[in-house]
Amino acid sequence: MLAKSSNQSKIAPQFGSRDKTFTVLDGMGLEITTKEHGVLFDAVAGYWYNILGMRNPELVKVKQELSGVTTHLYEEYTNPYAEELAATMCKRTSMDQLLFSATGSMANENARKEAVKYHLSQGNKEEDLVFAAINGSYHGSVGEMLKWIDPEKNEFIIDAPIYEKKYHSKEIIDTFKEKIEIAEKNDKTIAGF
């Protein structure tokens, strides 16, 4: 369990209340070093950190080269690195174009929308679709994702945050199975995790 923070944080919580905090001192790869708990696996890192790790040398170099030159990728903006990546990905797949999301929140919301579209195409009704999530994990702060990450609004939340159960993957998987069974008993379909 995370220790109670001795100082009141001046950073407002995005969701719920923040009575327990920890201070990140460093990060490398997929681990963070905290003042209160030492080294932890960062289970709630952003998408790119999970794939490439924190302080990835190639990413640091690109960020330095683009510093002050570009901004987030939106439809109106592009940069040589994004164009090169898009061309490479399209060449390796059957896609003619692809979409970059400006934030992890937008990426999760886009994934949620695609999951809903898929299940609707399979004959499911939108009101019968639910999403399972791990309490304390970050799934986005836009659109419908706000509803699905709130334990008070979503009965398909796994109660224990994953960072507190680092070596309990079987328990987490079993809890997901239980949530799937609950959904099926209530004629619901878990559209995504």
QUISUL-V871692 format. One line per field, one symbol per residue. ss: DSSP state (2 for helix, 1 for strand, 0 for the rest). phi: phi as a letter, one per 20 degrees, with the letter a starting at -180 (. if undefined). A space follows every 50 residues. Layout:
# QUISUL-V871692
ss=???
phi=???
This chain:
# QUISUL-V871692
ss=00010000000000000001000111111011110001111000002222 22010022222222220000000000000222222222222200000000 00022222222222222222200002221110110000000000222200 0000001100022200002222222222222222200011110
phi=.fffffdffeefffcmdceccbdeeabbmdddddfecmecfeedffgfff ednflfgffgffgffegmdccgecgedbbgfffffffffffeceeebbde efbfgfffffffffffgffffenfegfeeccebegneddpcclffgffee gfdcfeeffegffecgdcffffffffgffffffffdlddfeac
